[in-house]
Amino acid sequence: MHMSISVAVSGASGYVGGEVLRVFSAHPDVEFGALTAHSSAGEPLGIHQPHLVPLADRVILDTTAENLAGHDVVVLALPHGASSEIAAQLPPETLVIDCGADHRLSSADAWAEYYGGEHAGTWPYGLPELITGSGTRQRDSLAGVKRIAVPGCNVTAVTLALQPGVAAGVVDPSDVVAVLANGYSGAGKALRTQLLASEGLGAASAYGVGGIHRHIPEIIQNLEVAGGAGTRISFTPTLVPMSRGILATVSAPLAAGASADAVRSAWEAAYADEPFVHLLPEGQWPTTAATLGANTALVQVAVDEKAGRVIVIAAIDNLVKGTAGAALQSMNLALGLPETTGLTTIGVAP
């Protein structure tokens, strides 16, 4: 017998909200309650999410605490700065999952530097695979919680790429370099010139260059939790002409005395039992196409002996493993359900 979990979703007309609805629809116990947004309130969901056929006739409500209250789970798919105000008004017994940035950072100073304004506080972090110590993962801290902060999508890719080497001490985290190829859905639905098809098709363009991207302190936070004291990172994302996906190329110096075999062994040990993170066979490299629609992270690691650096490639779907899938995975853990319930590792290809 299945339990019934009533789920309300805010920001239902956006990319993240739409993906939350798509991914959560596969969960056998989920029943959708209020679907809310701001500017699209009063309109049928199908106008904004025509691919969600079973939900197309649902009318979008205004995003208010009153409309979201009374559900078992509330998923907030709102811009940064908008989640905390709504969340503060929701009952403490409601499981609230924030897909935005408001509650990810543990440092108020880092929030002020990268986001501005007052820090809303830190919630339990929704990256179950995060290494938190010898033999422990973040999933151990999610059972029974009522507030969850879903990681940033870029953060997920870089963290999953490098944390095994940091935890095992085979890389030097003081000189991490990460360059990411990002699909356009990561930039949201807002109408901006640089996001028009005429600007993006056939082009690749960098953004957030020079240490200003808001995901930087979150990446550092994660790698330091994994054991990387003194982590420093040069992080450069680029937009490439695909709708979704992230391909992260991450490198760091090989630690003194570490061998290529020790490096491979560190990644094998870290991910041997993870249902959604897969270290590929040697010589096979991740592609974003293989992760589309799936809650999968594909990883490969190599040692550049001449450069003295460890190179890691990681691919994820930014809207699934990078956001909505992580939200569902964390919800399962919080509610005491099998972590994999409703989630697939099967991508869409070609």
C-alpha positions as CSV (number, residue, x, y, z in Angstrom):
1,M,0.0,0.0,0.0
2,H,1.3,3.4,-1.0
3,M,1.3,6.4,1.3
4,S,-0.1,9.7,-0.1
5,I,2.2,12.7,0.0
6,S,0.6,16.0,-0.9
7,V,3.1,18.3,-2.7
8,A,2.7,22.0,-3.5
9,V,5.0,23.6,-6.0
10,S,5.8,27.3,-6.2
11,G,7.3,28.8,-9.3
12,A,5.4,26.2,-11.3
13,S,5.6,28.2,-14.5
14,G,9.4,28.3,-14.6
15,Y,12.0,25.8,-15.8
16,V,12.8,24.5,-12.4
17,G,9.2,24.4,-11.3
18,G,8.2,22.6,-14.4
19,E,11.0,20.0,-13.9
20,V,10.0,19.5,-10.3
21,L,6.5,18.7,-11.6
22,R,7.8,16.3,-14.3
23,V,10.2,14.5,-12.0
24,F,7.9,14.3,-9.0
25,S,5.1,13.0,-11.3
26,A,7.0,9.7,-11.5
27,H,6.9,9.2,-7.7
28,P,4.2,6.6,-6.8
29,D,3.2,8.4,-3.6
30,V,3.1,12.0,-4.7
31,E,-0.2,13.9,-5.3
32,F,0.0,17.5,-6.4
33,G,-1.8,20.1,-4.4
34,A,-1.4,23.9,-5.1
35,L,0.7,24.9,-8.1
36,T,1.7,28.5,-7.7
37,A,3.5,31.4,-9.4
38,H,3.3,35.2,-9.4
39,S,2.9,36.8,-12.8
40,S,1.1,33.7,-14.3
41,A,-1.4,33.3,-11.5
42,G,-4.9,32.6,-12.8
43,E,-3.6,31.0,-16.0
44,P,-3.7,27.3,-16.9
45,L,-0.4,25.5,-16.3
46,G,-0.5,24.1,-19.9
47,I,0.2,27.6,-21.3
48,H,3.6,27.6,-19.6
49,Q,4.3,23.8,-19.4
50,P,2.6,22.2,-22.4
51,H,4.7,19.1,-22.0
52,L,3.0,18.3,-18.6
53,V,-0.2,17.0,-20.2
54,P,-1.8,15.5,-17.1
55,L,-1.5,18.8,-15.3
56,A,-2.2,21.1,-18.2
57,D,-5.7,22.1,-17.0
58,R,-4.6,23.0,-13.5
59,V,-5.0,26.7,-12.7
60,I,-1.9,28.4,-11.3
61,L,-2.5,30.1,-8.0
62,D,-0.7,33.0,-6.5
63,T,2.4,32.2,-4.5
64,T,1.3,32.9,-0.9
65,A,1.8,31.1,2.3
66,E,-1.9,30.6,2.6
67,N,-2.0,28.7,-0.8
68,L,1.1,26.6,0.1
69,A,0.2,25.7,3.6
70,G,-1.7,22.5,4.4
71,H,0.5,20.2,2.3
72,D,3.0,17.5,3.4
73,V,5.7,19.0,1.2
74,V,6.3,22.4,-0.3
75,V,8.9,22.8,-3.1
76,L,10.0,26.4,-3.6
77,A,11.3,27.0,-7.1
78,L,11.8,30.7,-6.7
79,P,14.6,33.2,-7.5
80,H,17.1,33.9,-4.7
81,G,15.8,36.2,-2.1
82,A,12.2,35.1,-2.6
83,S,12.2,31.7,-0.9
84,S,13.1,32.8,2.6
85,E,10.1,35.2,3.1
86,I,7.6,32.5,2.0
87,A,9.4,29.7,4.0
88,A,9.3,31.7,7.2
89,Q,5.5,31.7,7.0
90,L,5.1,27.9,6.5
91,P,4.3,25.6,9.4
92,P,7.3,23.9,11.1
93,E,5.7,20.5,10.5
94,T,5.7,21.0,6.7
95,L,8.7,19.6,4.8
96,V,9.9,22.6,2.8
97,I,12.4,22.1,0.0
98,D,14.1,25.2,-1.4
99,C,15.5,24.9,-4.9
100,G,16.8,28.4,-4.7
101,A,20.0,29.7,-3.0
102,D,18.5,31.3,0.1
103,H,19.4,28.6,2.6
104,R,22.5,26.9,1.1
105,L,25.4,28.8,2.5
106,S,26.6,28.4,6.1
107,S,28.5,31.7,6.1
108,A,26.5,34.9,6.4
109,D,29.6,36.8,5.2
110,A,29.7,34.7,2.0
111,W,26.0,35.4,1.4
112,A,26.5,39.1,1.8
113,E,29.5,39.1,-0.5
114,Y,28.0,37.1,-3.3
115,Y,24.2,37.8,-3.0
116,G,23.9,40.9,-0.9
117,G,21.3,41.5,1.9
118,E,20.6,39.6,5.0
119,H,21.4,35.9,5.3
120,A,18.2,33.8,5.8
121,G,20.0,31.0,7.7
122,T,21.3,27.6,6.8
123,W,19.1,24.5,6.2
124,P,20.1,20.9,5.9
125,Y,21.9,20.5,2.6
126,G,20.2,18.4,-0.1
127,L,23.2,16.7,-1.7
128,P,23.0,13.1,-0.3
129,E,26.3,12.1,-1.9
130,L,28.4,14.8,-0.2
131,I,31.2,13.3,1.7
132,T,31.0,14.6,5.3
133,G,33.7,12.4,6.9
134,S,35.2,9.0,6.9
135,G,32.4,6.7,5.9
136,T,29.7,9.3,6.3
137,R,27.6,11.2,3.7
138,Q,25.1,14.0,3.8
139,R,22.2,11.6,3.5
140,D,22.9,10.6,7.1
141,S,21.8,14.1,8.1
142,L,18.5,14.3,6.1
143,A,16.4,11.7,7.8
144,G,13.4,13.4,9.4
145,V,14.3,16.9,8.6
146,K,11.7,19.5,7.8
147,R,13.8,22.0,5.8
148,I,16.1,21.2,2.9
149,A,18.3,23.4,0.7
150,V,18.9,21.9,-2.7
151,P,22.4,22.7,-4.1
152,G,23.2,24.8,-7.1
153,C,23.5,22.8,-10.3
154,N,27.0,23.9,-11.1
155,V,27.9,23.2,-7.5
156,T,26.6,19.6,-7.8
157,A,28.7,19.0,-10.9
158,V,32.0,20.3,-9.5
159,T,31.5,18.8,-6.0
160,L,30.7,15.3,-7.4
161,A,33.7,15.6,-9.8
162,L,36.4,16.4,-7.2
163,Q,35.3,15.4,-3.7
164,P,36.7,11.8,-3.8
165,G,40.2,13.1,-4.4
166,V,39.8,15.8,-1.7
167,A,38.5,13.3,0.8
168,A,41.3,10.8,0.0
169,G,44.0,13.4,0.0
170,V,45.2,12.6,-3.5
171,V,44.6,16.1,-4.8
172,D,45.7,19.6,-3.6
173,P,42.5,21.6,-3.2
174,S,44.3,25.0,-3.0
175,D,44.5,25.3,-6.8
176,V,41.2,24.0,-8.3
177,V,40.3,25.0,-11.8
178,A,36.8,24.4,-13.1
179,V,35.4,25.2,-16.5
180,L,31.8,24.3,-17.2
181,A,29.7,24.1,-20.4
182,N,26.1,24.9,-19.4
183,G,22.8,24.6,-21.2
184,Y,20.6,27.7,-21.4
185,S,17.9,26.4,-19.1
186,G,20.2,27.1,-16.2
187,A,19.7,30.8,-16.9
188,G,16.0,30.7,-16.4
189,K,13.1,31.9,-18.5
190,A,13.6,35.6,-18.1
191,L,13.8,37.5,-21.4
192,R,17.3,38.8,-21.9
193,T,19.1,39.7,-25.1
194,Q,22.0,37.3,-24.5
195,L,19.6,34.4,-24.1
196,L,17.8,34.9,-27.4
197,A,18.2,32.1,-30.0
198,S,19.8,34.5,-32.4
199,E,22.5,35.2,-29.9
200,G,23.1,31.7,-28.5
201,L,22.7,29.4,-31.5
202,G,26.1,28.5,-32.9
203,A,27.9,30.4,-30.1
204,A,29.6,29.7,-26.8
205,S,30.0,32.5,-24.3
206,A,31.5,32.8,-20.8
207,Y,29.7,34.5,-18.0
208,G,30.3,35.1,-14.3
209,V,34.1,35.4,-15.0
210,G,36.7,36.4,-12.5
211,G,35.6,34.9,-9.3
212,I,32.2,36.6,-9.1
213,H,29.8,33.7,-9.8
214,R,27.5,33.0,-6.9
215,H,28.1,29.3,-6.8
216,I,31.8,29.7,-5.8
217,P,31.4,29.9,-2.0
218,E,29.0,26.9,-2.1
219,I,31.6,24.8,-4.0
220,I,34.3,25.8,-1.5
221,Q,31.9,25.1,1.4
222,N,31.3,21.5,0.0
223,L,34.9,20.7,-0.7
224,E,36.0,21.9,2.7
225,V,33.3,19.7,4.3
226,A,34.8,16.8,2.3
227,G,38.2,17.6,3.8
228,G,39.7,20.2,1.5
229,A,41.0,22.8,4.0
230,G,42.1,25.9,2.3
231,T,40.2,25.3,-0.9
232,R,40.7,27.9,-3.6
233,I,38.9,27.7,-7.0
234,S,39.0,29.4,-10.3
235,F,35.5,28.9,-11.7
236,T,34.4,29.8,-15.2
237,P,31.0,28.8,-16.6
238,T,30.1,29.0,-20.3
239,L,26.8,28.9,-22.1
240,V,26.7,26.5,-25.0
241,P,23.9,25.9,-27.5
242,M,22.0,23.2,-25.7
243,S,18.8,23.5,-23.7
244,R,20.0,21.5,-20.7
245,G,23.0,19.8,-19.2
246,I,26.4,20.6,-17.6
247,L,29.8,19.2,-18.6
248,A,32.3,20.2,-15.9
249,T,36.0,19.9,-16.5
250,V,37.7,20.2,-13.1
251,S,41.4,19.9,-12.3
252,A,43.7,20.2,-9.3
253,P,47.3,19.4,-8.6
254,L,48.2,15.8,-7.8
255,A,49.1,15.6,-4.2
256,A,52.7,14.8,-3.3
257,G,53.3,11.1,-3.3
258,A,50.0,10.2,-4.9
259,S,49.9,7.8,-7.8
260,A,47.6,7.4,-10.7
261,D,46.4,4.1,-9.2
262,A,45.6,5.8,-5.9
263,V,43.6,8.5,-7.7
264,R,41.5,5.9,-9.6
265,S,41.0,3.9,-6.4
266,A,39.8,7.0,-4.6
267,W,37.0,7.6,-7.1
268,E,36.1,4.0,-7.3
269,A,35.7,3.7,-3.5
270,A,33.7,6.9,-3.2
271,Y,31.1,6.0,-5.8
272,A,31.0,2.2,-5.7
273,D,27.7,2.1,-3.8
274,E,26.1,5.3,-5.0
275,P,22.9,4.7,-7.1
276,F,23.1,7.9,-9.1
277,V,26.8,8.7,-9.4
278,H,28.7,6.5,-11.9
279,L,32.4,6.3,-12.5
280,L,32.8,5.3,-16.1
281,P,35.2,2.6,-17.3
282,E,38.7,3.9,-18.0
283,G,38.9,5.6,-21.4
284,Q,35.1,6.3,-21.6
285,W,34.2,10.0,-21.2
286,P,31.0,11.5,-19.9
287,T,28.6,13.3,-22.2
288,T,25.6,15.5,-21.3
289,A,23.5,13.6,-23.8
290,A,23.7,10.4,-21.7
291,T,22.3,12.2,-18.6
292,L,19.3,14.0,-20.2
293,G,16.2,13.5,-18.2
294,A,18.0,11.3,-15.6
295,N,19.1,11.8,-12.1
296,T,22.5,10.6,-13.1
297,A,26.0,12.0,-12.7
298,L,28.6,10.5,-15.0
299,V,32.2,10.9,-13.9
300,Q,35.7,10.1,-15.3
301,V,39.1,10.8,-13.8
302,A,42.6,10.9,-15.3
303,V,46.0,12.0,-14.2
304,D,48.0,14.4,-16.5
305,E,51.5,13.3,-15.5
306,K,53.3,16.0,-17.4
307,A,51.2,18.8,-15.9
308,G,51.0,17.1,-12.5
309,R,47.3,17.5,-12.3
310,V,44.2,15.4,-11.8
311,I,41.6,15.9,-14.4
312,V,37.9,15.1,-13.8
313,I,35.0,15.3,-16.2
314,A,31.5,15.2,-14.8
315,A,28.2,15.4,-16.7
316,I,24.7,16.0,-15.3
317,D,21.3,17.2,-16.4
318,N,21.2,20.6,-14.6
319,L,17.4,20.4,-14.2
320,V,17.4,16.8,-12.8
321,K,20.4,15.8,-10.8
322,G,21.3,19.5,-10.6
323,T,17.9,20.5,-9.1
324,A,14.6,18.6,-9.3
325,G,16.0,15.1,-8.9
326,A,18.1,16.2,-6.0
327,A,14.9,17.6,-4.4
328,L,13.1,14.3,-4.8
329,Q,16.0,12.2,-3.7
330,S,16.3,14.4,-0.5
331,M,12.5,14.3,0.0
332,N,12.7,10.5,0.0
333,L,15.4,10.5,2.7
334,A,13.6,13.0,4.8
335,L,10.4,11.0,4.8
336,G,12.1,7.6,5.4
337,L,11.4,6.3,1.9
338,P,13.9,4.4,-0.3
339,E,16.2,7.1,-1.7
340,T,15.7,6.0,-5.3
341,T,11.9,6.0,-5.3
342,G,10.5,7.7,-8.4
343,L,14.0,8.5,-9.9
344,T,15.6,7.1,-13.0
345,T,19.1,6.7,-14.2
346,I,18.0,6.1,-17.8
347,G,18.6,9.1,-20.0
348,V,17.0,10.1,-23.3
349,A,19.2,9.4,-26.4
350,P,19.8,10.3,-29.1
